[in-house]
């Protein structure tokens, strides 16, 4: 049973990594396109990925610091 729980934890956190890469890629692509449209290069190309990183790390820290009794 403990091995299954460890496997589930590994799977959950690896999905966070995949989600982070996809969101950063989308933020960079969106930032480039918005910068071209608004002619404010490289403001959004830098700002959007940093915003994604901040939100994702906040979410990850919040998730990993849950109390053990609240595993639901």
C-alpha positions in Angstrom: 0.0 0.0 0.0 2.9 2.4 0.8 4.4 1.7 -2.6 1.2 2.7 -4.3 1.1 5.9 -2.3 4.7 6.8 -3.2 3.9 6.1 -6.9 0.9 8.4 -6.7 2.9 11.2 -5.1 5.6 10.8 -7.8 2.9 10.9 -10.5 1.3 14.0 -9.0 4.5 16.0 -8.8 5.7 15.0 -12.2 2.4 16.2 -13.6 3.2 19.6 -11.9 6.5 19.7 -13.8 4.8 19.0 -17.1 2.1 21.6 -16.3 4.8 24.1 -15.4 6.7 23.6 -18.7 3.5 23.9 -20.8 2.3 27.0 -19.0 5.7 28.7 -19.3 5.8 27.8 -23.0 2.3 29.2 -23.5 3.2 32.4 -21.6 6.3 33.0 -23.7 4.4 32.4 -26.9 1.5 34.6 -25.8 3.9 37.3 -24.6 5.7 37.4 -27.9 2.5 37.6 -29.8 1.1 40.3 -27.5 4.4 42.3 -27.7 4.2 42.2 -31.5 0.6 43.4 -31.4 1.0 46.1 -28.8 4.5 47.0 -29.8 5.9 47.0 -26.3 8.7 44.4 -26.8 10.0 42.6 -24.5 7.7 43.7 -21.6 5.1 40.9 -21.8 7.5 38.3 -23.0 9.3 38.7 -19.7 6.4 39.5 -17.4 4.0 36.6 -18.3 6.4 33.7 -17.7 7.5 35.3 -14.4 3.8 35.6 -13.4 3.3 31.9 -14.3 6.3 30.9 -12.3 5.1 32.8 -9.2 1.6 31.4 -9.4 2.8 27.9 -10.0 5.3 27.9 -7.2 2.7 29.4 -4.8 0.4 26.6 -5.7 3.1 23.9 -5.3 4.2 25.3 -1.9 0.6 25.4 -0.7 0.0 21.8 -1.9 3.2 20.4 -0.3 2.7 22.1 3.1 -0.7 20.6 3.7 -1.1 18.9 7.0 -0.8 15.1 7.0 -4.3 14.7 8.3 -5.7 16.6 5.3 -4.5 14.2 2.5 -7.9 14.3 0.7 
